[in-house]
C-alpha cells in the first residue's frame, strides 16, 4: 500500500539549504553510499537521464537543483534518524520522472511523493514541486526538503509498526499516520539546524510563518473545501498539520509525535 501520495499533498515549509558535507553529496563518504538515491524503473530514457543527473550532483547543485536537493536531504535524514532511533535502517530513495514500478504497483508523477512499505522505498518526482507551488504552497528549498522528510517519517512509522496499525483503521488512521509524519519531519528539522555540521541554518520566525502559509494551502479542509466532511479526510486539516510539525520542531523529541495516544489532533 502506497503512503503519502495521491489524495494527500504533503505539508510544505520554506527555508534555505546550507552546510552539506561535500564528501556526502559527491558520494565520497560512507553515509551516502549506503543510502541509495537512484532513478526508478519505468519511463525508459527519462529515468536513465535522471540517473545520470543524480550521479552528477555537487554541493553547489543541491542549493539550486531539485533532484540534487532530494539526494542531499536523504543523507541528512539518515544521519539524524540513525542518531535518534535505535535500530533505524535506511530506506531506499528513488527519484524518477514520469512513471515508476514499485513493490506497491506501478505509479506516476500524478500521485505526488509517496512511500511504499513493500520495498521500504521513498519515491519522488521533482516535478511535484511545481505542482505544490501552483496549489499555493512554496517551491523554496526547505519546502522541498520537508516533502522528503515527511516520506522518511512514513519509513520511521513502518519500522515502529505504526504504519500498519494506522492502515487498519481506515481514514481515521490515515490522518494520524500523516500528522505523525508531519511531526517526525519537524523533529528532523529541529536536529538538522543544530551543531557545526548542520544542514540547515536556524529557522527564523519569518520562515516559520511561510510554513504556516504553505500548510494552509494543502490541508484537507483547504483542498476539499470548508464544508467538507472531516470523516472523509486522509491527511488532516491545515491547522492540524501546522500544529504537529511545530510539536516536532519545537522539541525535537519523536516521543511527542504519538498521534495515536491523543484525541486532540
C-alpha positions, -999 to +999 in steps of 0.1 A: +000+000+000+013+034-010+015+060+017+016+098+013+007+101-024-024+105-044-052+121-023-029+138+001-004+165-008+021+168+019+027+199+040+054+223+028+076+248+046+102+273+035+138+279+044+173+276+029+197+247+025+232+251+039+262+232+052+262+199+033+293+178+036+309+178+001+320+142+006+285+131+013+267+145-017+295+137-041+294+101-029+328+102-012+315+093+023+302+061+037+268+075+046+259+085+010+269+051-004+246+032+019+216+054+011+207+046-025+195+076-044+186+061-078+164+067-107+133+044-110+124+018-134+097+028-159+095+057-184+126+043-201+150+071-212+135+096-188+148+077-158+181+068-174+186+105-178+176+111-142+202+086-130+229+104-149+218+137-134+218+123-098+253+109-104+265+144-114+251+162-083+275+185-065+272+206-033+265+237-053+238+219-073+220+209-041+213+246-034+196+252-067+186+218-083+155+199-072+168+164-077+201+170-061+184+187-032+164+155-027+196+135-027+213+158-001+182+158+021+181+120+023+217+120+035+208+144+063+177+124+072+196+092+076+222+109+098+196+124+121+174+092+124+204+070+128+213+091+159+178+093+173+163+059+167+179+026+179+176+000+152+170+025+124+176+012+090+179+034+059+151+033+033+159+034-003+152+065-023+141+066-059+140+098-079+120+093-111+104+111-140+070+103-153+064+067-140+080+041-119+075+004-109+073-003-072+065-032-049+032-014-043+024-014-080+031+010-109+030+047-100+031+080-119+040+116-111+003+124-106+005+106-072+029+130-057+057+118-034+050+085-016+064+058+005+060+021-003+064-002+027+066-032+005+101-023-007+108+003+021+114+030-005+105+066-008+097+078-043+100+114-056+093+130-090+108+166-087+081+179-110+058+177-079+074+209-065+060+230-093+025+215-086+029+224-050+036+260-059+005+261-081-016+250-052-004+280-032+025+263-014+061+271-019+088+256-041+115+270-018+144+248-008+131+236+026+096+233+013+111+206-009+132+192+019+101+188+040+084+167+014+114+143+016+114+144+054+077+137+055+081+105+035+110+094+056+086+099+085+065+072+070+095+049+069+101+055+106+064+047+112+069+015+092+098+005+114+079+011+146+047-007+134+026+025+135+021+025+097+004-009+097-017+000+127-030+031+111-037+014+078-061-010+096-081+020+110-093+035+076-094+072+072-091+080+109-058+060+110-046+076+078-050+111+093-030+100+124-003+085+102+001+117+081+001+140+111+027+118+128+048+120+097+045+158+098+057+158+134+086+135+126+096+158+098+096+186+123+119+165+146+143+162+117+142+200+110+150+206+147+181+185+146+192+194+111+198+230+121+219+222+151+257+217+155+288+227+135+279+204+106+242+214+104+225+210+071+201+240+078+206+274+092+184+280+123+149+287+110+136+322+115+102+333+127+096+347+092+104+313+076+081+295+101+053+319+090+059+307+055+055+272+067+021+281+080+011+297+047+021+265+028+004+242+053-029+261+050-028+257+012-027+219+013-047+208+043-077+185+036-101+213+046-085+237+020-083+211-008-118+197-003-134+230+007-145+244+041-177+224+040-160+190+035-167+162+060-138+156+083-146+119+082-135+119+046-101+135+054-070+114+050-042+138+059-057+163+084-066+199+084-043+228+077-043+238+114-035+202+125-006+198+101+009+230+112+004+221+149+021+187+146+050+200+126+056+226+153+054+199+180+082+180+163+103+211+155+099+228+189+110+199+210+129+177+186+115+147+206+100+119+185+082+106+216+059+137+214+048+126+179+024+099+191-008+109+173-024+076+183-022+084+220-044+115+219-078+126+209-066+162+205-053+162+170 
